[in-house]
Amino acid sequence: MAKHVEYEKVGHDYLEHRQLKRGAAGWVLLAGLGVSYVISGDFAGWNFGIAQGGWGGLLVATVLMATMYTCMVFGLAELAAALPVAGAGYGFARRALGPLGGFATGIAILIEYAIAPAAISVFIGGYVETLGLFGLTNSWPVYLVCFLVFVGVHLYGVGEALRLMFVITGVAVVALLAFVIGMIPKFDADKLFDLAGNDGFLPFGITGALGALVYGIWFFLAVEGVPLAAEEARDPKRDMPRGIIGAMVALLLFAGSILVLAPGGAGSEVLKGSNNPLPDAVRAAYGGDTLLAQIVNYVGLAGLVASFFSIIFAYSRQLFALSRAGYLPRWLSRTGKRKTPYLALIVPGAIGFTLASITRDGALLINIAVFGAALSYVLMMVSHIVLRIREPELERPYRTPGGAVTTGIALVLALAAVVATFFVDELAAGITAGIVVVALAYFWFYSRHHLVASAPEEEFAAIAQAERELD
């Protein structure tokens, strides 16, 4: 057992009331889940990186973040196949870095996934207002409907939720493909560098490119959440690597196409401050409103809904795993008759609705989520490297190409992303750091004395510790 922690005995029926539905997802649904997490970032947000670093700076930032995520995904594919638990990143770090490192990783992931839906609901509300739907002039009813409807679908069942999520994501993908095809004839390389009064490939220098890292992340943010479905996959040892790598391939294709064709057809100056960049790009390229602009405009809402819907799944599974093991209050991990963690779905949903209604600041909320994500990437990549060194004999159904060198590259770039968040939004970085400190204090003074040894992540770690002691 790990040092400095204490385990409490629980009843034999403890885990019976904390079971997820096994075999609900194959690799195709998992890949769809990965794309669904991210796809809203293709429709909006990335373009603010143009104002930060120019098109060249955003290109550099996106290439670096694409490299980081690709290397990280290869590492996570190995970890998810070797340690297929609902805790995912928390479980990996728990095995490699001990209870404190595992909890810190889990909290960073939970910050990302609990805050991101609040941010996306703000974007959905703004989108609905812009389109003039339902005659709304205040978005809080949109936030409420989003959380009620999509938390409700997840409560009904994971299989049904993932299939509906797959359909919504498919609609959004069709809109992206239509946009890409429609913008190809309008591409002009000169438009990439048309920022008013700012010439050259890097008009704001290296500092601008560093600041743009946060926006390059938007093309890929949250794909790392696929392993959270490990306990609900049909064959996690095979499905997890296929699912997360398949999702990453699709996201790389989308990111490259949009980054080049949107500003290349409309001009970087047009898009640098747009809240709705894809429809604005079509209008600028074609000289006015068109059928394509309307399609992308309305169907773009499906992209936001897909990410909102899927990230609800992610926060519930991360909270479920931390609660089941006793790191957070245990009552949050109870599951109902349909094997869904109903309190882990409802409680963060209520918090997300409250944050969205009070702040109405999607940019601040998403930057908090990005900081939590970047911190978790650092810890997960350290975990992969530690396990490669310390447990070379661990059964690995899938092995990362390049091994620790690959995840080492991701680690260096993740550290750069953490630094970049301070350049872009010191307030968001400070809020995230404050949440982490409070959570760690809770662990140190309370939960480390009340852990549950029979939780899967704890059992994995205990077995590994016993084997090391025998050796």
N, C-alpha and C positions, 0 to 999 in steps of 0.2 A: 504493500500500500504506500501511497505517496506520503511524504513527510509533511508535518504541519497541517494535516487535515484530519477530520474525524468523521466516521460514518455512523449513521443511526440505523437501527434495524427497522424494517418496514414489514407490514403484513404480507402474507403470501399472495394476496389478491392485488397488491399495489400495482404491478405491471399489467394486470388484467384490465384495469381501468385506464390504461395508458397505452393502447395499441392502435397503430395505424393500419390502413387497409393494404395488405400485401398484394403485389402483382397487378397494380392498377395501371402501370405505364411501361410501354416498351420504348426502344431507343428513339423511334420517330416522334412520339409524344414528348419525350425528354428534349430532343432537339428543338421541337416547337416551343417548349417551355423556355429554353434558353433564348430563342429569338424573341419570344413574347416579352421576357423581362426587359429587353433592350430597345425594342423597335420604336418606342416613343422618342428616343434620342435621335433617330434618323429624321424625324419630322420637325424637330425644333430644339434649340439650345446650342447645338454645335456651332452655329453661325456666329455666336457672340465671340468666338475665338478669333474671328477676322478682325474685329475691333481691337482685340487684345494684342494680336501679333501680325496682322496682315494675312493675306492668303498663304504666303510662304511660311510664316510662323505657325499658322494652323496646320499646314501640311507637315511640317517638321514634327509638331506636337502629336498629330494623329499617327504618323509613322512610328514614333516612339511608343505611343500608347498601344498601337496595334501589336508591336513587338512584345511589349510587356504582357498584354492579355494572351497572346498566342503562346508565349513561353509559360505563363501561369496556367493556362488551360491544360497544357500537356502535363504539368505537375499535378494539377487537381484531378485529372483523369486517372493518374496512377494512384493517388491517395484515396479517391472515391471507390476504386475497384478493390483496393487492399483493405479499406476500413469503411464498409458501406453502412453508415449510421446516419440517422436523421440530423444529428448535430453537425455533420459535414465539417466546415472549417473549425468549429469548436472541438469536435472529436479528433481531428487531425492534430491540432495544437495541444490538446489534452494528452495525447499519446507522446508527443515529442517534447513538450515544454512543461508538463506538469499541470496541476489544477489551476494555478494562478495564470499561466500562459494561455491555457485553454479557455478560461473564463474571460480573460481580456480579449481574446480573439472573438469569442462568441458575442460579447457586448458590442465590439466594433461592427460586426456583421449585423447585429440587431439594430443598431443605430441607423445603419444604411437602409435596411429594409422597412423599419418602422416609420422612418421620416419620409422616405421617397414617395409612398402613396399620398401623403398629405400634400407634398409638392405637386405631384401629378394631378391631384384633384383640383388644385388651384389652376393649373394649366387647362384642364378640361372645362372648368367654370369660365375661364377667360375665353376659351374657344367657343363655347355655347353662346356667350354674350356677343362675341364678334359676329357670329353667324346669324344673330337675331332670333335664335330658336326660343320658342315658348314665351317670348316677350319679356325675358328676365333682365332686370337691371342690377340685381345683386346675386352673387354666385353661391351663397351658402346653401340654398336648397339643392343645388347641383352636387355640392360636396356630400350632403346628407344622403341623397339618392344613390350616389356612387358607392358609399360605404355600406348602406343598407342592402342594396341589390347584390353587390359582388361578394360581400362577406356572407350573405345569405346563400348564394350558390355554393360557396366553399363549404358551408355548414351542411348542405344537402349531401355532398359526397365528392371525394377527390377525383374519381373517374369521370363523373359528369363535368366537374369543373375544368379538368384538363382538356377534355374534348371540346367544350365550348370555347375555352381559351385558344385552342388550336384553330378553330373556325374563325374567330375574330382576328387572330394573327394572320391567317391566310388572306382575309379581306384587305388588311393593311399592306401585306406584301404585294398584292395585285396593284394597289395604288402606287407603291414605290416603283414597280416595274413599268407602269404606265408613264410615270414621271420620267424615268430614265430614258425610255424609248422616245418620248416626246421632246426631250431636251437635246438629244444627240445632234439633230440638224442645226440647232441654234448655237452650238459651241463655238467660242472664239477665245483663244488663249489670251489675247490682250485684255479681256474683261477680268481675268483673274487678278490683275495688278492695277485696277483702276481706282483704288482708294484716293479720294480727293486730297491733294497736297502731300501724299506719302508714296514715294516711288520706290521701286526696287523689290527684290525677292523678300527681304526681311526689313520692312520699313520701320519697325520698332526694335530692331536688333535682337540679340539673343535673349534679353530680358523679356521681350514681347513673346517670343516662342515659348519660354518657360511658363509665362502666365497663361498661354493658350493650352498648356497640358491639361488643365481642368476641363476644358471644352472638348479636347480630343478624346477624353474619357467617355463623353456622352455617347459616342458611337458604340461603346462596348459595356457600359456600366451595368452590372448585375448578372452578366452571363455566368459568373462564378457561382450563382445560386442553384445551378442544376443539381449538384450533389446533395442538396437538401431533400431531394425526392428519393434518396437511396433506399430507404426502408419500404417504399411503395413501388419500386421498380420490379419488373418481372424477373430479370436476371442482372442484378447490379454489377456483377463482375464484368459482364460484356456490354450491358446497355449504357452504363455510365460513361465510359470512354467514348463510345460511338455517339451518344447524345450530345455531350458537351463539345466534342471536336466538330461534329456536324453543324451545331449551332454557330460555332466560331467561324467556320468557313463561310457560311451564309452572311454573317455580320461583316466580315472583311470585304466581301463583294459589294454589299450595300454601302459601306463607308467609303470605299474608293470611288464608286460611281457617283454618289451624292456630292462628295467633297469636290470633285472635278466638274461635274455637269451643272450643278446649281449655280455657283458663282461664274462658271465659264459660259453660261447661257444668259444670265441676268446681270452679272457684274458684281464684284465684291462690295462696292459702295452701296448698292441696293440692299444687300442682305445683311450687312454688318450689325444692324440693330433691329432686324425684323423679328417679330414674335411669331410669325407664321411663314417661314422662309420658303417652303416649297411652292405653295400657291403664288406667293409674291414673285418667285423666280419665273414661274410660267407666265404670269401677267407681264413682267418686264421683258421677257424674251419674245413674246408674241404681240406686244404692244397693246394689251388690254385683256379684259376677261374672256376666257374661252371655256369650252366644255371640259378640257383637260384640267384647267385651273379649278373649276367647280368640283370635279371628281376628286382631285387631290385634296381640296379644301375640306369637303365633307367626309371623305373616307379617312383623312388624317385623324379624325376623331377616333376612329377604330384603333389606330396605333397607340394613342394615349390610353384608351380603355384597356387594350391588351396588356400594356405594361402595368397599369394600375391593378388589373385583375390578377396577374401572375405574381406580382410582388407581395400581394396579400398572402398568397400561398407560402412564399419564402419566409415572411416574418413569423407566420404561425408555426412553421416547422422549427425555426431556430429557437423561438421562445419555448416551444414544446420540449425540445431536447434539453435546454438549460434548466427548465423547471423540473422535468422528470428526474434529472440527476441531483436536484436539490440546490443548485446554484442560485436559482430564483424561486419564489414561493411555489411550493409543489402543487397547489390547487390549480395553477394555470395550465398544467399538463393533462388534466383529465380529458378523456375522449368519450363521446356519446355512442349511441347505438350504431351510428353510421361510420364509426371509427374516424371521426374528425375531432381535432382538438378545439372544441367550441370556445372555451375561454381564451385560448391563445389566439383565436381569430377575433373575438369580440373586443377584448380589452385594448389591444393596440389600435384597433379600428376606431374606438371611441376617442383615444388620444389623438390619432391622426386627424379625425374630424374637428376636434377642438383646436388643434394647432392651425389647421387650414383656415378655420373660421376667424380665429383671433389675429393671425399674422397676415393672411392673404398675400404672402410674399413667397412665391414659388422659387425664386432665385436663391433666397437665403436658405430655405428648407433643403433644396437640392444640393447646395454647397455643403451643408451639414452632412448630408448623406454621402457625398463624395469623400469628405474627410474621413468618415467612418470606414468607407470602403477601402481607401488607400492604406489606412492603418491596418486593416485586416489582411490586405495583400502582403504587407511586410511580414506579418506574423505567420501567415500560411506558407509563404515561401521559405522562411527560416525553418518551419516545421518539416517541410519536404527535405531540405538539406540535412537537418539533424537526423531524421529517420534513415536517410540514405547512408549516413556515416555510422550511426549507432546500431541500426538494425538492418544490415545488408541481407540477412537471411529471411526477412519478412516476406511472406508470399505476396507477390505482385503480379496479378493476372495481366496487367498492362504496365509497361515500363516507359517512362518519359524519355523520348529521344534526346540524347545529350546529357541525361541524368541531372546531377546537381549543377552543372554548368548552365543548363537551360534555365533552371529556376533561379540561379544566381543572377542571371541577366534580368529576370523579372523583378528580383529583389532590389537591385540597384535602381531600376526605373520606378519601382513603387516608392522608394525613398524620395526620389526626385518629385514624384506626384504629391507626396505629403508636404514637402517644402513649398511646392507651387500653390497649394491651397492657402497658405499664409499670404502669398503675394496677391491673390485674387480677393479673398474675403477673410480678414482677420477675425471678424465677429463670429462667423460660422465655425472657423477653426477653434476659437476660444470656447464656444458653446459645446462643441463636440468633446473637447478635452475635459471640460467641466463635468459632463455626463459620465465620461470614463472614470474620472477620479472618484465621483460619488459611488459608482457601481463597484469599483475596487475596494472602497471603504466598506461597503455592505458585505462584500465577500470576506474581507479580512476580519471584521468584527462579528459576523454572524454566520454566513452560509458555509464557510469552510469547516464549521463545527457540526454541520447537519447534512452532509452529502449522503447520497444513496448508492451503496456499493453495487447493487444489482442493475443499475442503469447500464445499457450496452456500452456507452463510451467509457464508463468507469471500469467495467469488467475487462474491456480490451486493454486498458492501461494497467490494471492490476496483474493480468496474466503476463504482460510484457515485463513488468517490474520483477515478478517472481522468477521469470526465466533468466533475467540479467543477474539476479542474486544467486541463482544456482550456478550460473557460469562463473 
